[in-house]
């Protein structure tokens, strides 16, 4: 009797184990860096419903630490199966062996609305060996967002077209309304927003930090005077009290200081990515239900060259150590379909596909982003040159930061910055 | 002979652990510091560059500023303030007034709160308190009419170091204070009573009785605080990210910036070696001054 019972229990246990093995799920890790983690989780829940055998563990990391963290993990074979990266990470990551080549998977199809050939920034997804290592996920650029009611209160009917005009308008807004004009973060960190504004300023004047010479070598193509000119321009806002003082404790264009500053009407204009602008509009709408939104978007100021901002975006890629290639690739395919990721969940994002950009509904107040996207440029030599973008990003931000706090003059900081770039180029130029 | 073998066998696991977790990383770091390994070549490793990283480090104009920030602001000022305030607080906690009002337990419990607060939580609390838009400190100063515009404490060249030190001291002061309180408790009451009967003032009691008793504890705390502070990364990085500009960049944050932002692992390793060498100096002092005295019976 006792033996019979034991046998029954063993049989039940074996049966349960077999059943659980049969129902075993594949769990994949997805590293996502954007702040829209809740929306992404909702999209992943939908993915799991459609793919009952796959469970996605959403891992979070900060953009400023994400690069180093992923590279460390990839070096020891413990990177997440799928990782969200920025456009300019794909090439150096591929060169360091931190991403899995995707050409065979891409050849199977099932990506995006019109297939692989419709994807934007495919060139940036390629490694130095010509293989493809990432799939562009979302694209974005910066545009000028402004509060037209605040501009009207200061006597302006339209946003500024040039940099001097923006400065002059900021002075007038300050004098006539007591509010600030153009608000931007002046704090320092590894990835400060001032990097973008400095580049937009330089590009509008036809200047680049790095250029590729006809012989294939790279050179620093900006001089200390041009750098100092930009530092002086932005420092004028700080020194003349035209930028809110609270901005000194913020370094990100998506920081609460920026979003709240616009929503509360503390300043009239700012420059930010489309998904942050969407957050501004959304926050304002929630706080003022039924009232018309005062925000509009427009092209960034121009100079001798047309208004130019960067063509930024996110990609998704697979880690070389992933053991769940099929499940990971299914997730990539799912994320590149507008429905439901972009239509239901990440509605502030624009899929990185030509068809999607053409048909994207930017919503009221966001039309400026469509115009700006058409004028956006790639990071180009910045991304493929020997001086890494994170190095220039950090160095330019801290140099500008030292001017904002009056630790150095614009000229002194500019000279040191250019010397730093040249030294870095000399170290890495092959 | 047998005894000797037993001792070696007993010590072997400890030496093995030391070798794996201390000696190997040190050797690996030194080896790395002689290469140009980049963050993107962690698998491949870098090329041998000899002492180039060290030469670049010592000739870099930024190194002097980083060293000054680390040695003067973070370590010297930080440790000095901690010891002085800790000493004052310990004497206050040990005073008869606190005992008379039965506040000893409450005061000691209150002192433990900052110590029990993890650094990241302390930093977030202070960042909120000091926030220019919604921070209570700015609101209070504005409310009292002491300032016209909010101060961005963490973005101001004048305020940023005092604020970092405030956070470091708030969070780490309790250990120093409680160590001093423990030492004060070992002072015999008869000694103080005798001094008071001889007409010694409170200041004289503190100067000639308490301080000599506290001397060993002060030396230990100065050295230990120096170790903890010189190497500290968390407070500066999470409070200011080494900014504004590079104003609060210290050696630990520079190691991080060079390794994980600039991607120069080899150069960053060289900085790490220099930091370790500086710590070695304090380590030798510690061994000579403290350990030799504390363990003189064992070492004899």
Boltz contact constraints between the chains, C-beta under 6 A:
constraints:
  - contact:
      token1: [A, 68]
      token2: [B, 260]
      max_distance: 6.0
  - contact:
      token1: [A, 71]
      token2: [B, 39]
      max_distance: 6.0
  - contact:
      token1: [A, 75]
      token2: [B, 42]
      max_distance: 6.0
  - contact:
      token1: [A, 75]
      token2: [B, 43]
      max_distance: 6.0
  - contact:
      token1: [A, 92]
      token2: [B, 40]
      max_distance: 6.0
  - contact:
      token1: [A, 96]
      token2: [B, 40]
      max_distance: 6.0
  - contact:
      token1: [A, 97]
      token2: [B, 43]
      max_distance: 6.0
  - contact:
      token1: [A, 187]
      token2: [B, 155]
      max_distance: 6.0
  - contact:
      token1: [A, 188]
      token2: [B, 243]
      max_distance: 6.0
  - contact:
      token1: [A, 188]
      token2: [B, 244]
      max_distance: 6.0
  - contact:
      token1: [A, 188]
      token2: [B, 245]
      max_distance: 6.0
  - contact:
      token1: [A, 189]
      token2: [B, 241]
      max_distance: 6.0
  - contact:
      token1: [A, 190]
      token2: [B, 261]
      max_distance: 6.0
  - contact:
      token1: [A, 245]
      token2: [B, 132]
      max_distance: 6.0
  - contact:
      token1: [A, 245]
      token2: [B, 149]
      max_distance: 6.0
  - contact:
      token1: [A, 245]
      token2: [B, 152]
      max_distance: 6.0
  - contact:
      token1: [A, 246]
      token2: [B, 132]
      max_distance: 6.0
  - contact:
      token1: [A, 246]
      token2: [B, 133]
      max_distance: 6.0
  - contact:
      token1: [A, 248]
      token2: [B, 152]
      max_distance: 6.0
  - contact:
      token1: [A, 248]
      token2: [B, 155]
      max_distance: 6.0
  - contact:
      token1: [A, 249]
      token2: [B, 132]
      max_distance: 6.0
  - contact:
      token1: [A, 249]
      token2: [B, 152]
      max_distance: 6.0
  - contact:
      token1: [A, 249]
      token2: [B, 154]
      max_distance: 6.0
  - contact:
      token1: [A, 249]
      token2: [B, 155]
      max_distance: 6.0
  - contact:
      token1: [A, 390]
      token2: [B, 261]
      max_distance: 6.0
  - contact:
      token1: [A, 391]
      token2: [B, 262]
      max_distance: 6.0
  - contact:
      token1: [A, 394]
      token2: [B, 261]
      max_distance: 6.0
  - contact:
      token1: [A, 398]
      token2: [B, 245]
      max_distance: 6.0
  - contact:
      token1: [A, 398]
      token2: [B, 246]
      max_distance: 6.0
  - contact:
      token1: [A, 401]
      token2: [B, 243]
      max_distance: 6.0
  - contact:
      token1: [A, 401]
      token2: [B, 244]
      max_distance: 6.0
  - contact:
      token1: [A, 401]
      token2: [B, 245]
      max_distance: 6.0
  - contact:
      token1: [A, 402]
      token2: [B, 245]
      max_distance: 6.0
  - contact:
      token1: [A, 405]
      token2: [B, 157]
      max_distance: 6.0
  - contact:
      token1: [A, 405]
      token2: [B, 244]
      max_distance: 6.0
  - contact:
      token1: [A, 405]
      token2: [B, 245]
      max_distance: 6.0
  - contact:
      token1: [A, 407]
      token2: [B, 157]
      max_distance: 6.0
  - contact:
      token1: [A, 407]
      token2: [B, 245]
      max_distance: 6.0
  - contact:
      token1: [A, 407]
      token2: [B, 247]
      max_distance: 6.0
